[in-house]
Amino acid sequence: MTPDKNGKIRVPITKLEVGDFVEEVTKQLGDVKVVQTGIVRNYFALQALKKKGVIEVLVDTNRSNKSITIEQVSHSKSVKLERLIEASLHWQDRAHILLEETLSRAKSHLPIDLFSLEKLVIDALELTKQNKDALALIVRCKMANNLLISHLVRVALSLAQFCHTQQYQAQASQNLVLSGLLSRLGYQLLPDNLRLPNEKLAAILQQKKQHHITLLLKLLDLSGQPSPQVLRLLTEQNELLDGSGYPNQLDIDKLNSAQRILSIAIAFDGLMFGFDHSKSIGSTAAFRELMEHSPSHYDPDLLQAFIQAIGLYPAGTLVKLASGRIAMVIENQSQLTKPRVKVFYNGDFNHHIAVRIINLAESDDSIEGSAKAQRYDLDIADLVTEDGI
C-alpha cells in the first residue's frame, strides 16, 4: 500500500504504529462512534483503539511523526498521565462494584461495608491530590448505569476537588467526601413512588420522601456507624441557612462550614445532571440557580470557592466554542471561562475533526456554552485517552 497524492493511506489496525497520525476511523465494529484522531503516541493508545473495535484507519503520512518511540514516551509526562488515568479507571470500576453491592445490601436491610467505602474515599483523595481534574473527568465521562451511584460518586469527587483546593486536613477531607458518597443512600430504601423528582410529587409525598434521612441513619447504625462528624453531616445534609430545610429546620447559627459545602455539592450535581429533578440544566445554569438562592439557602463565599474548585465548566463537560467546534473540558485554570479543552467535532457541520488540545487562555476561541452529547450522537467516553488530561 502506498499513500495517495495527499499523503493519505488506509491502514489496518494491526499495521498501525506509534507515531502515525490517525485522521479518521474508516472501519469499526459496533454502532458507537469512535472519535479519537491525532498522533498515536504510545502502545496504550494503540490498545485503546483495538479494544473499541477499530478495524481500519486513515493515516496522514504528512502529519505522522515516526521519531516518537515507545522508549522516548516511557520517560515523558504522558506515561505519568497514562498511569494516572489507568488508576482512575480502576478506582471508578471499584466504586461502581462496591456501590452496587452497597445498594443491594441496603435494600435487603443488611450491614454495608463502611471500611471499604472509607478506603475508596482515601484513594480518591490521593488521586485528586495528584491531579485535581483527572478522576473527576473520568467519572463524568464514564457514568454508571445506576443514576443514584453516578450521583453519589460525582458528589464525592466534587468534594474531593474542593478539599484539595482549600487544603483541608486529611481527616476533615475524608469525613466530607465520605458524607458525599453516602448522602443519598437512603433513597435506595424509599418506596418506588417516592423516588420521583420532587416536582412530580404532591406536598404530602414530598414530606414522606424526607424520611430517607432516617432510613440512612438506621442503616448506618446497623453497619457499625462512621464517625460522629460524618453522622452529623448526613443528618444535616438537607438543612438550609434560613431554617427552611429538613429534618430539624436548623438555621445559619447551627450549621457549620462542612454542612454548608455538602449541601452545595449535592444541590449542584442534582441540578446539573438532573438527579432528583425532571431535567438536567448544565453547569452554568446550575450555578446561577444556586446563586439565586444565596445567601438564603447557600453560603455565598463557599459557593464561590466551590466554583473555583471544580470550575465553571467542570472537567468532563462538553462545550461549544465560538468557532463552532465541540470540545471537552479537560482541565480548569485560574480563569474560569478559559479552561484547557480537547476539540474533536465540528458542531456546525456535524462531523469529526482532528483532535487537538487547546488552552483557551492562549487562544482567540472562547466558550459559547454547554453542549449535550445526545445532540450530536457522541459517546464522550471515547475521548478519555492517555493525553486527555
N, C-alpha and C positions, 0 to 999 in steps of 0.2 A: 504494500500500500504506500502511495506517495501523496503528499499534500496537494491540494488544488492550487490554482494561481494566487489565491488569497492566503495560502498557508494553512488551510483548514483540512483536517483529516478525521474520519470516523475511526475510533479505536475501541476494540472490545475491552471490557473492564479487566480482563485477565492480562491485557498488554499495557494497561495504564501504568505510568511510572511517576515516582516522586519528581516534582519539577514541571510536569505537564500542566498546561493551562486549560482547564475544562470550561468551554464556552457554553455548552448545552448538554443536557442529558437527552439522548436520542432514543434509547430503548430502556424499558424498565418493567419489572413485574409489579402487579397490583395497580390500584386506582389512585393511590395517594401521590401527589406531585412531589418530586424531589427537586429542591430549588438551589442546591449547592453548586456554585460556579466559582471559578478562580483557580489559583495555583494549588496543586496538590503538594502540601508542604511536608508530609511525613507519612509513615506507614499507617498511623492511626486514621488519617483521613482516607486512605485507600480502603481500609477495612470498613469504615463507616459507610462508604458508598456501596460496597458489596452487600453489607447487611441490609441495606434499604432496597435491595433488589435491582440495582442498576446493572444493565447488561452491556450498554454501549454509550459512549460519549463522543461529542465533537470537540476535538482538541485544536487550539490555535497555536501552531508551532512558532509563530512570530512573537507570541507573548509568553511562551514557555521559558523556564529557567532551569536547565539541566545542571547548572552549577550547584543547585541545592542538593545536598546529600543527607542521608539519614544520620551520618556521623556528625555533620555540621549542626543539624537540627537538635541532636541529642544534647548539645551544650547550650541551646538557646532558651530564651524565655518561653517559647511556645510549648516546650516539654513540661515546664512547671505548670503552665496553664492546662495542658492536656491532663496531667495527673490530678490537678485540682478539679477539673470537670469530671473525670472518672470517679474521684472520691465523692463529688457532689451527687452524681447519678446513683452511686452506691448508697449514699445517705438517703436519697429520695426513695429508692426501692425498699430500704429497711423501714422508712417511715410509713410507706403505704401498707406494707405487710403487717407491721406492728399495730397500726391504727385500725386496719380491717379486723385483726384479732381482738383489739380492744373494744370495738363496736359490737362485735359478736358476743363477747363475754358480758358486756354491759347489758345487752338485750336479754341475755339469759340470766341476769342478776347474779353473775359470778364476779369474784375479785379481778381487778385488772392489774397488769404488771407495771406498777409505778416505777420500779427500779430501772426497767428497760427504757421507759419513757424519759426518765431523768438522764440516762446515758445518751439518748438520742439528742436531747437538748444541749448537753455539754459538747457533743460532736458538732452540732450546728453552730454553736458559738465559736468553736475553734475554726471551722471552715469560713465563717463570716469574718473572723479576725484576719485570715489570710487574704481574702478578697471580699470586700463588703457586698458586691453585687452578684458574684458568681452563683452561689447556691440559690439566691432569690430568683435570678434569671431562669435557672433550670426548673425550679418549682413552678414558675408561671408559664413556662413553655410546655412542660410535660405534666399536665394535671392528672389527678386520679379520676377514675370514672365516678367515684362516690363524691358528690358535691360537698358533703359535710367534711370528709377527710381533706379535700382540697382547701376548703375554707380554714380549717384548723392549722394546716401546715403553712399556708400563706400568712395567717395572723402571727404565728410563732416566728416565722422568718423576718417579717417586717419589724417585730420587736427586737430580734437579734441585731438587725441593722441599726435600730435606734440605740440599743445598749452599747454597741461598738462605737457609734459616733459620739455618744455622750460620755464615753469612758466610764461606764458603770462598773462597780466592783463585781467580781465573779459571782458571788452568792446572790447578790441582788439581780444580776442578769439572769441567772438560772431560774430564780423564782418567777421573774416576769415572763420569760419565754415559756416555761412550763405552764404557767397560767394561761397563756395564749393557746397552747397546744391542747389544753383540757377545757377551754372556755365554754364551748357549745356542746360538749359531750352529752349533757343532759337531754339534748334534742333527740338523741337516739332512743330515749326511754319514753318519749311522748307518744300518745296515740297518733296514728297517721293523720287524722282530721285536724290535729293541732300543729302539724309541721308545715302548714301552708304559710305563705307570706302574710304578715300582719294585715296588709290592706285587703286581703281576701277573707279575713275573719271578723265575725261580729265582736263587739266590745267584750261580751262575757267570755267568749272563747279566747280572746287575747289575754284576759286575766288568767284563765286556766293554763295558757301556754307558759306564763311566767313561773309555773311550777317546775320548769326544767332546772332551776337553781337547786331546789330542794332535792330533786331526784339525783342530781350530780353529787351533792354533798353526802347523800346516803350511800351512793356507790363508792365514794372515796373513803367513807368510814368503814365500809365492808372490806376495802382494799388495803387498809393499814394507814391511810391518810398521809398526804405530803406535809410539808412544814406549815406551821401556823400562818406564816406570811402568805403562802400560796392559798390556803383555805380562805383567808380574809379577802384576797384579791378575787377569788372565784365567787365568793358570796356577794361582793360589791360590784361585780363587773358591769351591771346594768344600772347602777346609780348615776344620776346626773347632777351637775353642780347646783342647779336651782331646786333640788329636792323632789323633782318630778319622776325620778327613776324608781326602780324596784330592786329588792323586795322591801326595803326598810325606809325608803324616801329620805336617805341621808343627803345632806347638802354640802356646800363647799367647805364648811368648817370641819367636817368629819371625814373628808376624802383626801387621801394622801396622793402624792405625785405618781406613784406606781399605778394606783387605780385609775387615775385620770388618763394616763397614756394607754393603758389596757383598753379602756372604753373607746378611745380614739381609734386604735388599731382595729378593733372588732367592727366598729361602725364604718370605717373607711373601706375595709375589704368587702363588707356586705353590700355597700353601695356600688363599688367599682365592678364587682363580679356578679352582682345580683343575688347573692346568698341571702335568703330570708326576705327578698324583695321580688317584685314582679319582673323586673328587668335590670340589666347592668347599665351603668351610665358613664363609665370611663373615669380615669383618674382625676382629670381637671374638674369635671362636674362634681365628683365625689368630694374633693377638697372644698369646692365652692359651697356645697351644701353644709359641710361641717363648719365652715367659717360663718355661714348664716346663723348657725346655732351656737355661736361663740360670742360672749362668754356664758350664755345662759346654760348650755349643756356641756360645753367642752372648754378646756383651758386654752386660751389663745396662744400663750407662749409655748406650751407643749405641742400644740398643733403645728406651729411654725417649725419647731425642732423636728417633729416627725416628718414633715415635708422635706426638710433639709436632709434627713437621714435616708429616706427611701427614694426621693426625687419627685419632682412634679409629674414626670413620666417614669414610673418605676422600671427597673431593668426587666426586660421581657415584654414590655409594652410595644405594640405596633403603632407607628405614627406615619402620617402622610406629610411629606415635605412640600415646600412651596414649588419645587421643581416638578412635582407630580410623582416623585418616587416614593415607594413604600419602604420603610425601614424598621428595624427592631432596635430599641434602646438596649445597649449592652453595658453601658457604664455611665453613671451620673457624675457630674462635676460641680464645681462651686457655682457656676451659672446654671440655674435650674432649667432654663429653656434651651440650653446648649449642651446636651449630653453627647457622648460618643455613640454612634449608631452604625448598624450594618444595613446598607441598602442592598436590595435584591430584586425589586419588582417595579415595573412602571405602572402606576395606578391609573394613569390617563388612557393608556393604550392596552392595558391588561396583558402584559407579557413579562417574562422573567428577563432580568438583565444581569450582567456580570456583578458578582458580589464584591462590595467594597466596604471598608471600614472608614467612616468619616467622623472627624472631630468637628462638631458644629461650631465650636468656639473659634475654629480657624477656617470656617467655610462661609461662603456667601449664601448658602442654602439655610433654610430655617424650618421649624416645625409649624405646620398649619393646624394640626390637631390629631387626636387619636384616630386609629383605623381599626376596623374589625376584620379578622382573618376570614370570616364567613363571606364577607362582601366580595372577596377576591378568590374564594375557594382555595385557601392556602393552608398548609399544615406547617405551622411555625416550629414544630419540633425538629424539622429538618435543618433548621438554622443553627442548632447547637453543635458546634464543631470545636476543634482544638484552638482556633483563633477567634472564637466567638465572644470573648470577654475583653 
